[in-house]
């Protein structure tokens, strides 16, 4: 069911919507009580989204991360020895240092 309020669309989640979404997602619901719980949870989520959409974000620059932190970097050094020959020795098929695998797409 859709209701219009101040130019935004508010969706009311109904029991049938949860059953259809569960079917499409191939999720098994064990009871009507479980589906009713999802109706309540999804309704709360949509209400929270409505509250977030009401916040005035004019002039606020988007962030890539909420914290102003930098990633600690380590030196780009080899830390393990090359074991390609050892691993390829037990592979079914290799050629020029590459693993050969069967074609799976025609």
Buried (B, 14 or more C-beta within 10 A) or exposed (E): EEEEEEEEEBBEBEEEBBBEBBEEEEEEBEEEEEBEEBBEEBBEEBEEEBEEEEEEEEEEEEEEEEEEEEEEEEEEEEEEEEEEEEEBEEEEEBEEEEEEEEEEEE
